[in-house]
Amino acid sequence: MDGGGAVHNRSVEDVFSDFRGRRSGVIKALTVDVEEFYQQCDPEKENLCLYGFPNEVWEVNLPAEEVPPELPEPALGINFARDGMQERDWLALVAVHSDSWLLSVAYYFGARFGFDKADRRRLFNMINDLPTVFEVVTGVAKKPVKEKSSSANGSRSKSNFKTREAEIHGMYSRQPQAREEVEAMYQEDEDEHGDTLCGACGENYASDEFWICCDICEKWFHGKCVRITPAKAEHIKQYKCPSCSHKRGRV
């Protein structure tokens, strides 16, 4: 194994970029592509590892044969525990070991490239600003506050969560609110959702992006991460994310 296109220069930013790409690949395996990941981790196979690569691609494969390996290796034999515990617990266990591996790779590069104390601290702070894989997979990362409806029936499907611009436009058309009142509501919503994290990619909420909430696990996702558009969401009565759909299909 060649290390998945490891960085070759010596800047903190490049090591962080490498970390972020690998992390995105791992999160994708444990959330969006969970069904495929589950199937590949057959307990009947040999020791398997989950690899994330800088280009945000993941792979389940055997460990490197050379000793020592070019890069620190992920947890060995993740497939053996798959059928011996609840799926969510197994995914959480893989997530924890993946967090450890990602840090190991980042600090391997830090040592190899001679980062000093200031560089190591800066690298850690950049990494620490992102939620861990475990937090994303288990939903520990902060969820958005569910919005109150202004409709007559007092409820609104989470699947119809739109961008804030579209919602504000609707407010103006439904009732004659003062502009400053609407803007105050917009600011309040921004404050509430500022730390919201996508259950697929782990990135933060942004007011100009379409988000959708799973009605089963109540995690929020970028529409683009789960391939749901605002138009498509209009016709979904109960949205189930890829992970929850997969679980239901195997029951």
N, C-alpha and C positions, 0 to 999 in steps of 0.2 A: 504494500500500500504506500502511496507516495505522499500521504499527508493531506490529500484533497486540495492541492493548490495553495499550500501554506504561504504566508507572506514572506518576502525576502528582503525587505528593507527594515529600518530600525526605528521607525517612529511609533509613538504611543498610539496615534490615531489609526495607523495601519493594523496594529495588533488588536485594537478595539474593533475595527471593521471586520477582521477575521473572526473575532469572538462573536460579534453580532450576527454574522452570516451563519456560522455553525449553530448558534442558538436558535435562529429562525428555522433552520432545517429540522432540528430536534423537536421544536414546538409543533411544527407542521405534522411530523410523524405521530405525535401524541395527541393531536386534536383533530385537525382537518382530515388527515390521512389515516386516522386511527384504525379503520377496518383493514386496510391494506397492511399496516404495521402489525396488527394482531395476527393476521394470517401468516405473515412471514416469520413470526416468532414461534414456530412449531416446536414444542418440547421434545419431539422425537429427533430433532436435528442436533448437530454438535453445538458446542459453546458458541453463542452468537452475541454480537455487540451492536449497539446502535451508534452509528456515526453521523455527525452533522458536518457539512462542508461549507467553506466560505461563500459558495454561490447559492446558499440557502436550500441545498438539496440534502436529503437524508438517505441512509443506506443501512440495511441490516446485513451484517457479513461476519465472517470468521475473523478472529484477531490476526494481527500481523505475525508472520513466522519468525522474522529476524529478532534477535535479542542483543542489545536493547532495541526497541522499536524507534522509528524516526521521531514519532510524537508519543506523548503519554496515551495509553490505551483506555477506552471506555470500560465500564463494568462488564465482566465476562459472564456469559451464561444467563443473560436476562430471560431467555426463552424457557428455562427450566421451571421457573416459578409461575408461568402464565396461567396454568390450569389449577394451581394449588391455592389460589386466593381470589377474592373478588376483583373484577376487572379494574375498578376505579383504584383499588389499593395497589394492584400491580402497576398500573400506569403511574401512580404517585411514586412508587418505589423506583421505577425506571427514571422518573423525572429527577428525583433526589440525586441518584448516581450520575445523571447527565449534568446536573449543576456542578458537581464535583469535578467531572471530566473537563467541562468547559473552562473552569478556573485553572485547572492544571495545565491545559494547553496554553492559555493566555500567559500564565506566569512562567511556563517553559520558555516561551518566546522572550519574555521580559528578561530572564536570566541569560538566555543565549545572545541577546542583543545588548547586554550590559546596561540595562536600565538602572539608574541610580534611585535613591530613596524618593526623590521628588517625582520621578517618572512613574515609579511603582504606585505611589499614592494617587497620582492623577489617573493611572489606568484603573485602579480599584474604584475610585470615585465614579468614573465613567461607567464601569460595569455595574456598580451598586445603584446607579440611577434607574436601571432597568429592573423589572420584577424578575424573580428567579423562574426557571422552568417549572419548578414545583408549584409556585404561586399561581402561574398561569393555568396549569393543568388541573389543579384542585379547586380553583376559583377563590383562593385566599385573597388574591389581588382585588382591590376595591371595586365593587359593582356600582353602576350609576343609580341614583335615586329615581325610583319609578315616578313618572310624571302624573299629576292629577289631570283628569279629563275635564274639558269645558263643555262636553256634550251632554245632552239631556239625560241619557241613560246612566251617566255617572261612571262609565268605564270605557277604556279604549284598549284595543288589542295591542300587545307589545310588538306584534309583527308589523304594525303600521307606523313604527318609529321613523320619522323623516328627518331630514336635515333641518336645522333650526331656521334657516332662511325660509324654507317652504312653510314651516309652522307659523312663523311671524306673519308671513303674507296672508295666511288663513285667518289669523287673529284680526287683521285689519278688515278683511272682508266679512267676518261674522258679526262683529260688533264695533261701535264707534269708540274705541279706546284712545286715550291720548297717547301721542307718540312717546313721550317720556316714560309713561307707565309700561308700555310694551318693551322699551329698551331696558328698563329696570328688570323686567322679567327675564329678558334675554341674558343680562349680566348674571342674574342669580343662577340661571341654568348652567352657564359657563362655569361658575364657581363650583356647582355641585358635580359636574361631569368632568372637570379638569383632570382628575386622577383616574378616570375610568380606563380600563385596559381591555383590549380585544382578546377574547378567549382563544383566538387562532394564532395571531402574530405577536400578541403581548404589547403592542404599541398603544399609545395614549389616544383618548378621545379627541376629536377635532370637530369643530362646529360645522365645517363645510363638507363633512363626509356622512354618508348614509350608514346608519347602524341598525342592527336588528337583534332582538333578545330571544333566546331559546325559552320556550314555554315550559320545558321540562327541568333543565338544570339552572335556568335563569342567568346564564352567562351572556354577555353582550359580544357581538362580532361586527367587524367591518363588513358591509355587504359584499365588497369585492373579495374578501377572504373566503367567504362561503358561497360565492357566486349567486348572490341574491340582489336583484335590482329593486328600486322603489316600486316600479311598475309590477314586478313579479310579487312583491310583498303584499300588494293590494288584494291579491287573490288567495293569500295564505290565511286560513282561519287559525291554525295552531302550528307555529314554527318549531321544528325540532332540528337542532344542530347535527352535523355529521356524526359526532360521537354518540349522541342520544339515539339517533336513527339506527345506528349500528347495534347498540345494545338491545333495542326493542326487536330488531330483526333476528337476534340469536336466542331470544327467550322462548 
